[in-house]
Amino acid sequence: MRTLSQELWNKISAAVAAARLTSPINVVEIAEEIQNRNRHENVAFEDILSCVLDVAKCTGEPLLFEKHASTPEGPEIIKLSRTTGHFV
């Protein structure tokens, strides 16, 4: 994995913090947005996604792994246990 700049880490942290207000945190959409707005950093999507996931897991909020909600009922929400660190 490529080392991310401090500026990119700050942007990821800010995006995840903002997403907490409208839980669940959609890690895929955040990673895409960060990559699109920071093309000059030349960082692979997978590297950004991994960092977004690391930051988002620390919040204890539900996580979403879709570009867009795909069902009429809305997205399936996957929660991460605060105690075990496993998805529930």
Buried (B, 14 or more C-beta within 10 A) or exposed (E): EEEBEEEBEEBBBEBBEEBEEEEBBBBBBBBBBBBEEBEEBEBEEEBBBBBBBEBBBEBEBBBBBBEEEEEEEEBEEEEBEEEEEEEE
